[in-house]
Amino acid sequence: MKQPIYNTALYLRLSRDDKIYGDSVSIETQRAILQQYAQDNGLHVVDEYVDDGWSGTNFVEVR
């Protein structure tokens, strides 16, 4: 039986603790780990979302 192909997206998020390092080693490390995981598990990556520095504390209500 052939294994199904799943489409997925990667979500990369900068930790507040890592913010002092700029456009983060954390983001690049996460990207590498997630890409390897997707490859190892037969996942087809269709998109990537990067949340580099945003958090709930950056939220601004728009009226």
mmCIF file as Biopython writes it, N, C-alpha, C and O atoms, coordinates in Angstrom:
data_model
#
loop_
_atom_site.group_PDB
_atom_site.id
_atom_site.type_symbol
_atom_site.label_atom_id
_atom_site.label_alt_id
_atom_site.label_comp_id
_atom_site.label_asym_id
_atom_site.label_entity_id
_atom_site.label_seq_id
_atom_site.pdbx_PDB_ins_code
_atom_site.Cartn_x
_atom_site.Cartn_y
_atom_site.Cartn_z
_atom_site.occupancy
_atom_site.B_iso_or_equiv
_atom_site.auth_seq_id
_atom_site.auth_asym_id
_atom_site.pdbx_PDB_model_num
ATOM 1   N N  . MET A ? 1  ? 0.838   -1.177 0.000  1.0 0.0 1  A 1 
ATOM 2   C CA . MET A ? 1  ? 0.000   0.000  0.000  1.0 0.0 1  A 1 
ATOM 3   C C  . MET A ? 1  ? 0.888   1.247  0.000  1.0 0.0 1  A 1 
ATOM 4   O O  . MET A ? 1  ? 1.817   1.369  0.798  1.0 0.0 1  A 1 
ATOM 5   N N  . LYS A ? 2  ? 0.583   2.148  -0.896 1.0 0.0 2  A 1 
ATOM 6   C CA . LYS A ? 2  ? 1.372   3.372  -1.017 1.0 0.0 2  A 1 
ATOM 7   C C  . LYS A ? 2  ? 0.980   4.359  0.089  1.0 0.0 2  A 1 
ATOM 8   O O  . LYS A ? 2  ? -0.202  4.564  0.365  1.0 0.0 2  A 1 
ATOM 9   N N  . GLN A ? 3  ? 1.997   4.965  0.714  1.0 0.0 3  A 1 
ATOM 10  C CA . GLN A ? 3  ? 1.757   5.937  1.768  1.0 0.0 3  A 1 
ATOM 11  C C  . GLN A ? 3  ? 1.213   7.220  1.150  1.0 0.0 3  A 1 
ATOM 12  O O  . GLN A ? 3  ? 1.741   7.689  0.142  1.0 0.0 3  A 1 
ATOM 13  N N  . PRO A ? 4  ? 0.148   7.803  1.748  1.0 0.0 4  A 1 
ATOM 14  C CA . PRO A ? 4  ? -0.398  9.049  1.202  1.0 0.0 4  A 1 
ATOM 15  C C  . PRO A ? 4  ? 0.593   10.196 1.351  1.0 0.0 4  A 1 
ATOM 16  O O  . PRO A ? 4  ? 1.445   10.181 2.240  1.0 0.0 4  A 1 
ATOM 17  N N  . ILE A ? 5  ? 0.474   11.189 0.475  1.0 0.0 5  A 1 
ATOM 18  C CA . ILE A ? 5  ? 1.303   12.385 0.548  1.0 0.0 5  A 1 
ATOM 19  C C  . ILE A ? 5  ? 0.481   13.468 1.229  1.0 0.0 5  A 1 
ATOM 20  O O  . ILE A ? 5  ? -0.633  13.772 0.805  1.0 0.0 5  A 1 
ATOM 21  N N  . TYR A ? 6  ? 1.027   14.037 2.268  1.0 0.0 6  A 1 
ATOM 22  C CA . TYR A ? 6  ? 0.349   15.100 3.000  1.0 0.0 6  A 1 
ATOM 23  C C  . TYR A ? 6  ? 1.007   16.437 2.700  1.0 0.0 6  A 1 
ATOM 24  O O  . TYR A ? 6  ? 2.231   16.561 2.755  1.0 0.0 6  A 1 
ATOM 25  N N  . ASN A ? 7  ? 0.182   17.446 2.379  1.0 0.0 7  A 1 
ATOM 26  C CA . ASN A ? 7  ? 0.671   18.804 2.223  1.0 0.0 7  A 1 
ATOM 27  C C  . ASN A ? 7  ? 0.730   19.442 3.602  1.0 0.0 7  A 1 
ATOM 28  O O  . ASN A ? 7  ? -0.145  19.223 4.440  1.0 0.0 7  A 1 
ATOM 29  N N  . THR A ? 8  ? 1.762   20.224 3.826  1.0 0.0 8  A 1 
ATOM 30  C CA . THR A ? 8  ? 1.925   20.877 5.122  1.0 0.0 8  A 1 
ATOM 31  C C  . THR A ? 8  ? 2.594   22.226 4.932  1.0 0.0 8  A 1 
ATOM 32  O O  . THR A ? 8  ? 3.142   22.520 3.870  1.0 0.0 8  A 1 
ATOM 33  N N  . ALA A ? 9  ? 2.541   23.032 5.966  1.0 0.0 9  A 1 
ATOM 34  C CA . ALA A ? 9  ? 3.253   24.308 5.986  1.0 0.0 9  A 1 
ATOM 35  C C  . ALA A ? 9  ? 4.123   24.328 7.238  1.0 0.0 9  A 1 
ATOM 36  O O  . ALA A ? 9  ? 3.786   23.719 8.254  1.0 0.0 9  A 1 
ATOM 37  N N  . LEU A ? 10 ? 5.230   25.027 7.151  1.0 0.0 10 A 1 
ATOM 38  C CA . LEU A ? 10 ? 6.111   25.172 8.297  1.0 0.0 10 A 1 
ATOM 39  C C  . LEU A ? 10 ? 5.767   26.470 9.015  1.0 0.0 10 A 1 
ATOM 40  O O  . LEU A ? 10 ? 5.513   27.492 8.378  1.0 0.0 10 A 1 
ATOM 41  N N  . TYR A ? 11 ? 5.758   26.423 10.346 1.0 0.0 11 A 1 
ATOM 42  C CA . TYR A ? 11 ? 5.522   27.615 11.155 1.0 0.0 11 A 1 
ATOM 43  C C  . TYR A ? 11 ? 6.740   27.828 12.037 1.0 0.0 11 A 1 
ATOM 44  O O  . TYR A ? 11 ? 7.047   27.000 12.895 1.0 0.0 11 A 1 
ATOM 45  N N  . LEU A ? 12 ? 7.428   28.933 11.825 1.0 0.0 12 A 1 
ATOM 46  C CA . LEU A ? 12 ? 8.655   29.258 12.547 1.0 0.0 12 A 1 
ATOM 47  C C  . LEU A ? 12 ? 8.385   30.473 13.421 1.0 0.0 12 A 1 
ATOM 48  O O  . LEU A ? 12 ? 7.864   31.485 12.952 1.0 0.0 12 A 1 
ATOM 49  N N  . ARG A ? 13 ? 8.742   30.366 14.685 1.0 0.0 13 A 1 
ATOM 50  C CA . ARG A ? 13 ? 8.460   31.465 15.606 1.0 0.0 13 A 1 
ATOM 51  C C  . ARG A ? 13 ? 9.684   31.781 16.444 1.0 0.0 13 A 1 
ATOM 52  O O  . ARG A ? 13 ? 10.296  30.890 17.033 1.0 0.0 13 A 1 
ATOM 53  N N  . LEU A ? 14 ? 10.033  33.054 16.492 1.0 0.0 14 A 1 
ATOM 54  C CA . LEU A ? 14 ? 11.151  33.515 17.299 1.0 0.0 14 A 1 
ATOM 55  C C  . LEU A ? 14 ? 10.726  33.585 18.754 1.0 0.0 14 A 1 
ATOM 56  O O  . LEU A ? 14 ? 9.707   34.194 19.083 1.0 0.0 14 A 1 
ATOM 57  N N  . SER A ? 15 ? 11.493  32.974 19.609 1.0 0.0 15 A 1 
ATOM 58  C CA . SER A ? 15 ? 11.250  33.052 21.038 1.0 0.0 15 A 1 
ATOM 59  C C  . SER A ? 15 ? 11.639  34.433 21.543 1.0 0.0 15 A 1 
ATOM 60  O O  . SER A ? 15 ? 12.621  35.006 21.072 1.0 0.0 15 A 1 
ATOM 61  N N  . ARG A ? 16 ? 10.898  34.969 22.480 1.0 0.0 16 A 1 
ATOM 62  C CA . ARG A ? 16 ? 11.268  36.256 23.079 1.0 0.0 16 A 1 
ATOM 63  C C  . ARG A ? 16 ? 12.662  36.180 23.677 1.0 0.0 16 A 1 
ATOM 64  O O  . ARG A ? 16 ? 13.400  37.165 23.658 1.0 0.0 16 A 1 
ATOM 65  N N  . ASP A ? 17 ? 13.027  35.031 24.202 1.0 0.0 17 A 1 
ATOM 66  C CA . ASP A ? 17 ? 14.352  34.865 24.793 1.0 0.0 17 A 1 
ATOM 67  C C  . ASP A ? 17 ? 15.468  34.954 23.753 1.0 0.0 17 A 1 
ATOM 68  O O  . ASP A ? 17 ? 16.603  35.299 24.084 1.0 0.0 17 A 1 
ATOM 69  N N  . ASP A ? 18 ? 15.141  34.640 22.483 1.0 0.0 18 A 1 
ATOM 70  C CA . ASP A ? 18 ? 16.140  34.658 21.415 1.0 0.0 18 A 1 
ATOM 71  C C  . ASP A ? 18 ? 16.185  35.990 20.670 1.0 0.0 18 A 1 
ATOM 72  O O  . ASP A ? 18 ? 17.025  36.176 19.789 1.0 0.0 18 A 1 
ATOM 73  N N  . LYS A ? 19 ? 15.294  36.915 21.011 1.0 0.0 19 A 1 
ATOM 74  C CA . LYS A ? 19 ? 15.160  38.161 20.261 1.0 0.0 19 A 1 
ATOM 75  C C  . LYS A ? 19 ? 16.461  38.966 20.226 1.0 0.0 19 A 1 
ATOM 76  O O  . LYS A ? 19 ? 16.708  39.696 19.265 1.0 0.0 19 A 1 
ATOM 77  N N  . ILE A ? 20 ? 17.274  38.845 21.235 1.0 0.0 20 A 1 
ATOM 78  C CA . ILE A ? 20 ? 18.519  39.614 21.284 1.0 0.0 20 A 1 
ATOM 79  C C  . ILE A ? 20 ? 19.495  39.234 20.170 1.0 0.0 20 A 1 
ATOM 80  O O  . ILE A ? 20 ? 20.456  39.962 19.923 1.0 0.0 20 A 1 
ATOM 81  N N  . TYR A ? 21 ? 19.263  38.104 19.495 1.0 0.0 21 A 1 
ATOM 82  C CA . TYR A ? 21 ? 20.165  37.657 18.438 1.0 0.0 21 A 1 
ATOM 83  C C  . TYR A ? 21 ? 19.752  38.144 17.057 1.0 0.0 21 A 1 
ATOM 84  O O  . TYR A ? 21 ? 20.352  37.729 16.066 1.0 0.0 21 A 1 
ATOM 85  N N  . GLY A ? 22 ? 18.750  39.008 16.957 1.0 0.0 22 A 1 
ATOM 86  C CA . GLY A ? 22 ? 18.334  39.541 15.665 1.0 0.0 22 A 1 
ATOM 87  C C  . GLY A ? 22 ? 17.530  38.537 14.883 1.0 0.0 22 A 1 
ATOM 88  O O  . GLY A ? 22 ? 16.784  37.755 15.474 1.0 0.0 22 A 1 
ATOM 89  N N  . ASP A ? 23 ? 17.660  38.532 13.545 1.0 0.0 23 A 1 
ATOM 90  C CA . ASP A ? 23 ? 16.886  37.599 12.710 1.0 0.0 23 A 1 
ATOM 91  C C  . ASP A ? 23 ? 17.444  36.221 12.904 1.0 0.0 23 A 1 
ATOM 92  O O  . ASP A ? 23 ? 17.931  35.584 11.970 1.0 0.0 23 A 1 
ATOM 93  N N  . SER A ? 24 ? 17.379  35.852 13.915 1.0 0.0 24 A 1 
ATOM 94  C CA . SER A ? 24 ? 17.534  34.722 14.748 1.0 0.0 24 A 1 
ATOM 95  C C  . SER A ? 24 ? 18.161  33.477 14.165 1.0 0.0 24 A 1 
ATOM 96  O O  . SER A ? 24 ? 17.773  32.947 13.124 1.0 0.0 24 A 1 
ATOM 97  N N  . VAL A ? 25 ? 19.135  33.059 14.898 1.0 0.0 25 A 1 
ATOM 98  C CA . VAL A ? 25 ? 19.670  31.723 14.703 1.0 0.0 25 A 1 
ATOM 99  C C  . VAL A ? 25 ? 18.531  30.744 14.971 1.0 0.0 25 A 1 
ATOM 100 O O  . VAL A ? 25 ? 18.449  29.685 14.348 1.0 0.0 25 A 1 
ATOM 101 N N  . SER A ? 26 ? 17.668  31.101 15.889 1.0 0.0 26 A 1 
ATOM 102 C CA . SER A ? 26 ? 16.533  30.260 16.237 1.0 0.0 26 A 1 
ATOM 103 C C  . SER A ? 26 ? 15.659  29.963 15.012 1.0 0.0 26 A 1 
ATOM 104 O O  . SER A ? 26 ? 15.264  28.817 14.797 1.0 0.0 26 A 1 
ATOM 105 N N  . ILE A ? 27 ? 15.360  30.978 14.220 1.0 0.0 27 A 1 
ATOM 106 C CA . ILE A ? 27 ? 14.525  30.790 13.023 1.0 0.0 27 A 1 
ATOM 107 C C  . ILE A ? 27 ? 15.209  29.841 12.051 1.0 0.0 27 A 1 
ATOM 108 O O  . ILE A ? 27 ? 14.575  28.922 11.532 1.0 0.0 27 A 1 
ATOM 109 N N  . GLU A ? 28 ? 16.491  30.052 11.799 1.0 0.0 28 A 1 
ATOM 110 C CA . GLU A ? 28 ? 17.220  29.179 10.868 1.0 0.0 28 A 1 
ATOM 111 C C  . GLU A ? 28 ? 17.301  27.750 11.401 1.0 0.0 28 A 1 
ATOM 112 O O  . GLU A ? 28 ? 17.182  26.793 10.636 1.0 0.0 28 A 1 
ATOM 113 N N  . THR A ? 29 ? 17.502  27.607 12.698 1.0 0.0 29 A 1 
ATOM 114 C CA . THR A ? 29 ? 17.566  26.277 13.298 1.0 0.0 29 A 1 
ATOM 115 C C  . THR A ? 29 ? 16.219  25.579 13.194 1.0 0.0 29 A 1 
ATOM 116 O O  . THR A ? 29 ? 16.147  24.401 12.844 1.0 0.0 29 A 1 
ATOM 117 N N  . GLN A ? 30 ? 15.151  26.313 13.501 1.0 0.0 30 A 1 
ATOM 118 C CA . GLN A ? 30 ? 13.811  25.733 13.385 1.0 0.0 30 A 1 
ATOM 119 C C  . GLN A ? 30 ? 13.520  25.298 11.956 1.0 0.0 30 A 1 
ATOM 120 O O  . GLN A ? 30 ? 12.973  24.220 11.723 1.0 0.0 30 A 1 
ATOM 121 N N  . ARG A ? 31 ? 13.896  26.157 10.991 1.0 0.0 31 A 1 
ATOM 122 C CA . ARG A ? 31 ? 13.649  25.840 9.584  1.0 0.0 31 A 1 
ATOM 123 C C  . ARG A ? 31 ? 14.347  24.526 9.205  1.0 0.0 31 A 1 
ATOM 124 O O  . ARG A ? 31 ? 13.743  23.659 8.572  1.0 0.0 31 A 1 
ATOM 125 N N  . ALA A ? 32 ? 15.599  24.386 9.588  1.0 0.0 32 A 1 
ATOM 126 C CA . ALA A ? 32 ? 16.354  23.180 9.251  1.0 0.0 32 A 1 
ATOM 127 C C  . ALA A ? 32 ? 15.734  21.939 9.895  1.0 0.0 32 A 1 
ATOM 128 O O  . ALA A ? 32 ? 15.602  20.899 9.250  1.0 0.0 32 A 1 
ATOM 129 N N  . ILE A ? 33 ? 15.355  22.053 11.169 1.0 0.0 33 A 1 
ATOM 130 C CA . ILE A ? 33 ? 14.753  20.909 11.872 1.0 0.0 33 A 1 
ATOM 131 C C  . ILE A ? 33 ? 13.424  20.517 11.236 1.0 0.0 33 A 1 
ATOM 132 O O  . ILE A ? 33 ? 13.165  19.335 11.006 1.0 0.0 33 A 1 
ATOM 133 N N  . LEU A ? 34 ? 12.580  21.514 10.952 1.0 0.0 34 A 1 
ATOM 134 C CA . LEU A ? 34 ? 11.267  21.208 10.375 1.0 0.0 34 A 1 
ATOM 135 C C  . LEU A ? 34 ? 11.367  20.677 8.945  1.0 0.0 34 A 1 
ATOM 136 O O  . LEU A ? 34 ? 10.617  19.776 8.570  1.0 0.0 34 A 1 
ATOM 137 N N  . GLN A ? 35 ? 12.271  21.215 8.155  1.0 0.0 35 A 1 
ATOM 138 C CA . GLN A ? 35 ? 12.459  20.697 6.797  1.0 0.0 35 A 1 
ATOM 139 C C  . GLN A ? 35 ? 12.933  19.250 6.837  1.0 0.0 35 A 1 
ATOM 140 O O  . GLN A ? 35 ? 12.476  18.423 6.048  1.0 0.0 35 A 1 
ATOM 141 N N  . GLN A ? 36 ? 13.841  18.943 7.747  1.0 0.0 36 A 1 
ATOM 142 C CA . GLN A ? 36 ? 14.326  17.564 7.874  1.0 0.0 36 A 1 
ATOM 143 C C  . GLN A ? 36 ? 13.197  16.642 8.332  1.0 0.0 36 A 1 
ATOM 144 O O  . GLN A ? 36 ? 13.058  15.533 7.816  1.0 0.0 36 A 1 
ATOM 145 N N  . TYR A ? 37 ? 12.393  17.088 9.294  1.0 0.0 37 A 1 
ATOM 146 C CA . TYR A ? 37 ? 11.269  16.283 9.773  1.0 0.0 37 A 1 
ATOM 147 C C  . TYR A ? 37 ? 10.294  15.998 8.632  1.0 0.0 37 A 1 
ATOM 148 O O  . TYR A ? 37 ? 9.842   14.866 8.459  1.0 0.0 37 A 1 
ATOM 149 N N  . ALA A ? 38 ? 9.974   17.036 7.854  1.0 0.0 38 A 1 
ATOM 150 C CA . ALA A ? 38 ? 9.050   16.860 6.728  1.0 0.0 38 A 1 
ATOM 151 C C  . ALA A ? 38 ? 9.609   15.853 5.723  1.0 0.0 38 A 1 
ATOM 152 O O  . ALA A ? 38 ? 8.888   14.973 5.252  1.0 0.0 38 A 1 
ATOM 153 N N  . GLN A ? 39 ? 10.875  15.986 5.404  1.0 0.0 39 A 1 
ATOM 154 C CA . GLN A ? 39 ? 11.508  15.069 4.461  1.0 0.0 39 A 1 
ATOM 155 C C  . GLN A ? 39 ? 11.498  13.634 4.999  1.0 0.0 39 A 1 
ATOM 156 O O  . GLN A ? 39 ? 11.174  12.698 4.268  1.0 0.0 39 A 1 
ATOM 157 N N  . ASP A ? 40 ? 11.847  13.467 6.252  1.0 0.0 40 A 1 
ATOM 158 C CA . ASP A ? 40 ? 11.908  12.133 6.863  1.0 0.0 40 A 1 
ATOM 159 C C  . ASP A ? 40 ? 10.546  11.456 6.944  1.0 0.0 40 A 1 
ATOM 160 O O  . ASP A ? 40 ? 10.455  10.230 6.990  1.0 0.0 40 A 1 
ATOM 161 N N  . ASN A ? 41 ? 9.487   12.262 6.962  1.0 0.0 41 A 1 
ATOM 162 C CA . ASN A ? 41 ? 8.148   11.715 7.154  1.0 0.0 41 A 1 
ATOM 163 C C  . ASN A ? 41 ? 7.256   11.841 5.923  1.0 0.0 41 A 1 
ATOM 164 O O  . ASN A ? 41 ? 6.039   11.673 6.012  1.0 0.0 41 A 1 
ATOM 165 N N  . GLY A ? 42 ? 7.857   12.134 4.783  1.0 0.0 42 A 1 
ATOM 166 C CA . GLY A ? 42 ? 7.116   12.168 3.526  1.0 0.0 42 A 1 
ATOM 167 C C  . GLY A ? 42 ? 6.090   13.283 3.432  1.0 0.0 42 A 1 
ATOM 168 O O  . GLY A ? 42 ? 5.060   13.127 2.776  1.0 0.0 42 A 1 
ATOM 169 N N  . LEU A ? 43 ? 6.360   14.403 4.080  1.0 0.0 43 A 1 
ATOM 170 C CA . LEU A ? 43 ? 5.446   15.537 4.033  1.0 0.0 43 A 1 
ATOM 171 C C  . LEU A ? 43 ? 5.876   16.491 2.922  1.0 0.0 43 A 1 
ATOM 172 O O  . LEU A ? 43 ? 7.066   16.759 2.751  1.0 0.0 43 A 1 
ATOM 173 N N  . HIS A ? 44 ? 4.914   16.996 2.178  1.0 0.0 44 A 1 
ATOM 174 C CA . HIS A ? 44 ? 5.178   17.931 1.088  1.0 0.0 44 A 1 
ATOM 175 C C  . HIS A ? 44 ? 4.954   19.348 1.612  1.0 0.0 44 A 1 
ATOM 176 O O  . HIS A ? 44 ? 3.818   19.734 1.890  1.0 0.0 44 A 1 
ATOM 177 N N  . VAL A ? 45 ? 6.027   20.119 1.748  1.0 0.0 45 A 1 
ATOM 178 C CA . VAL A ? 45 ? 5.938   21.482 2.290  1.0 0.0 45 A 1 
ATOM 179 C C  . VAL A ? 45 ? 5.466   22.412 1.182  1.0 0.0 45 A 1 
ATOM 180 O O  . VAL A ? 45 ? 6.133   22.566 0.159  1.0 0.0 45 A 1 
ATOM 181 N N  . VAL A ? 46 ? 4.295   23.037 1.399  1.0 0.0 46 A 1 
ATOM 182 C CA . VAL A ? 46 ? 3.726   23.932 0.394  1.0 0.0 46 A 1 
ATOM 183 C C  . VAL A ? 46 ? 3.866   25.409 0.748  1.0 0.0 46 A 1 
ATOM 184 O O  . VAL A ? 46 ? 3.704   26.277 -0.110 1.0 0.0 46 A 1 
ATOM 185 N N  . ASP A ? 47 ? 4.167   25.691 2.019  1.0 0.0 47 A 1 
ATOM 186 C CA . ASP A ? 47 ? 4.316   27.087 2.423  1.0 0.0 47 A 1 
ATOM 187 C C  . ASP A ? 47 ? 5.093   27.163 3.736  1.0 0.0 47 A 1 
ATOM 188 O O  . ASP A ? 47 ? 5.312   26.159 4.415  1.0 0.0 47 A 1 
ATOM 189 N N  . GLU A ? 48 ? 5.493   28.364 4.062  1.0 0.0 48 A 1 
ATOM 190 C CA . GLU A ? 48 ? 6.246   28.595 5.290  1.0 0.0 48 A 1 
ATOM 191 C C  . GLU A ? 48 ? 5.788   29.925 5.882  1.0 0.0 48 A 1 
ATOM 192 O O  . GLU A ? 48 ? 5.678   30.928 5.178  1.0 0.0 48 A 1 
ATOM 193 N N  . TYR A ? 49 ? 5.526   29.915 7.173  1.0 0.0 49 A 1 
ATOM 194 C CA . TYR A ? 49 ? 5.115   31.122 7.882  1.0 0.0 49 A 1 
ATOM 195 C C  . TYR A ? 49 ? 6.162   31.433 8.943  1.0 0.0 49 A 1 
ATOM 196 O O  . TYR A ? 49 ? 6.549   30.562 9.721  1.0 0.0 49 A 1 
ATOM 197 N N  . VAL A ? 50 ? 6.616   32.680 8.968  1.0 0.0 50 A 1 
ATOM 198 C CA . VAL A ? 50 ? 7.656   33.080 9.908  1.0 0.0 50 A 1 
ATOM 199 C C  . VAL A ? 50 ? 7.114   34.195 10.794 1.0 0.0 50 A 1 
ATOM 200 O O  . VAL A ? 50 ? 6.747   35.267 10.312 1.0 0.0 50 A 1 
ATOM 201 N N  . ASP A ? 51 ? 7.071   33.930 12.078 1.0 0.0 51 A 1 
ATOM 202 C CA . ASP A ? 51 ? 6.638   34.898 13.085 1.0 0.0 51 A 1 
ATOM 203 C C  . ASP A ? 51 ? 7.890   35.314 13.837 1.0 0.0 51 A 1 
ATOM 204 O O  . ASP A ? 51 ? 8.185   34.788 14.911 1.0 0.0 51 A 1 
ATOM 205 N N  . ASP A ? 52 ? 8.623   36.260 13.268 1.0 0.0 52 A 1 
ATOM 206 C CA . ASP A ? 52 ? 9.926   36.639 13.805 1.0 0.0 52 A 1 
ATOM 207 C C  . ASP A ? 52 ? 9.804   37.893 14.658 1.0 0.0 52 A 1 
ATOM 208 O O  . ASP A ? 52 ? 10.004  39.008 14.176 1.0 0.0 52 A 1 
ATOM 209 N N  . GLY A ? 53 ? 9.474   37.700 15.921 1.0 0.0 53 A 1 
ATOM 210 C CA . GLY A ? 53 ? 9.445   38.817 16.839 1.0 0.0 53 A 1 
ATOM 211 C C  . GLY A ? 53 ? 8.070   39.281 17.251 1.0 0.0 53 A 1 
ATOM 212 O O  . GLY A ? 53 ? 7.962   40.157 18.109 1.0 0.0 53 A 1 
ATOM 213 N N  . TRP A ? 54 ? 7.008   38.730 16.679 1.0 0.0 54 A 1 
ATOM 214 C CA . TRP A ? 54 ? 5.664   39.114 17.078 1.0 0.0 54 A 1 
ATOM 215 C C  . TRP A ? 54 ? 5.188   38.200 18.180 1.0 0.0 54 A 1 
ATOM 216 O O  . TRP A ? 54 ? 5.512   37.013 18.213 1.0 0.0 54 A 1 
ATOM 217 N N  . SER A ? 55 ? 4.423   38.768 19.073 1.0 0.0 55 A 1 
ATOM 218 C CA . SER A ? 55 ? 3.826   37.978 20.144 1.0 0.0 55 A 1 
ATOM 219 C C  . SER A ? 55 ? 2.523   38.640 20.542 1.0 0.0 55 A 1 
ATOM 220 O O  . SER A ? 55 ? 2.138   39.666 19.980 1.0 0.0 55 A 1 
ATOM 221 N N  . GLY A ? 56 ? 1.855   38.057 21.498 1.0 0.0 56 A 1 
ATOM 222 C CA . GLY A ? 56 ? 0.621   38.658 22.004 1.0 0.0 56 A 1 
ATOM 223 C C  . GLY A ? 56 ? 0.841   40.043 22.575 1.0 0.0 56 A 1 
ATOM 224 O O  . GLY A ? 56 ? -0.087  40.850 22.622 1.0 0.0 56 A 1 
ATOM 225 N N  . THR A ? 57 ? 2.060   40.328 23.012 1.0 0.0 57 A 1 
ATOM 226 C CA . THR A ? 57 ? 2.341   41.660 23.571 1.0 0.0 57 A 1 
ATOM 227 C C  . THR A ? 57 ? 2.467   42.717 22.489 1.0 0.0 57 A 1 
ATOM 228 O O  . THR A ? 57 ? 2.424   43.909 22.793 1.0 0.0 57 A 1 
ATOM 229 N N  . ASN A ? 58 ? 2.626   42.303 21.204 1.0 0.0 58 A 1 
ATOM 230 C CA . ASN A ? 58 ? 2.701   43.250 20.095 1.0 0.0 58 A 1 
ATOM 231 C C  . ASN A ? 58 ? 1.316   43.545 19.502 1.0 0.0 58 A 1 
ATOM 232 O O  . ASN A ? 58 ? 1.183   44.397 18.623 1.0 0.0 58 A 1 
ATOM 233 N N  . PHE A ? 59 ? 0.313   42.853 19.976 1.0 0.0 59 A 1 
ATOM 234 C CA . PHE A ? 59 ? -1.027  42.954 19.408 1.0 0.0 59 A 1 
ATOM 235 C C  . PHE A ? 59 ? -1.567  44.367 19.569 1.0 0.0 59 A 1 
ATOM 236 O O  . PHE A ? 59 ? -1.524  44.937 20.659 1.0 0.0 59 A 1 
ATOM 237 N N  . VAL A ? 60 ? -2.072  44.925 18.479 1.0 0.0 60 A 1 
ATOM 238 C CA . VAL A ? 60 ? -2.692  46.250 18.512 1.0 0.0 60 A 1 
ATOM 239 C C  . VAL A ? 60 ? -4.099  46.089 17.969 1.0 0.0 60 A 1 
ATOM 240 O O  . VAL A ? 60 ? -4.300  45.562 16.875 1.0 0.0 60 A 1 
ATOM 241 N N  . GLU A ? 61 ? -5.066  46.546 18.741 1.0 0.0 61 A 1 
ATOM 242 C CA . GLU A ? 61 ? -6.452  46.456 18.296 1.0 0.0 61 A 1 
ATOM 243 C C  . GLU A ? 61 ? -6.725  47.533 17.260 1.0 0.0 61 A 1 
ATOM 244 O O  . GLU A ? 61 ? -6.421  48.706 17.475 1.0 0.0 61 A 1 
ATOM 245 N N  . VAL A ? 62 ? -7.302  47.129 16.136 1.0 0.0 62 A 1 
ATOM 246 C CA . VAL A ? 62 ? -7.642  48.076 15.055 1.0 0.0 62 A 1 
ATOM 247 C C  . VAL A ? 62 ? -9.152  48.223 15.068 1.0 0.0 62 A 1 
ATOM 248 O O  . VAL A ? 62 ? -9.889  47.237 15.053 1.0 0.0 62 A 1 
ATOM 249 N N  . ARG A ? 63 ? -9.596  49.461 15.095 1.0 0.0 63 A 1 
ATOM 250 C CA . ARG A ? 63 ? -11.057 49.712 15.097 1.0 0.0 63 A 1 
ATOM 251 C C  . ARG A ? 63 ? -11.462 50.430 13.843 1.0 0.0 63 A 1 
ATOM 252 O O  . ARG A ? 63 ? -12.641 50.730 13.657 1.0 0.0 63 A 1 
#
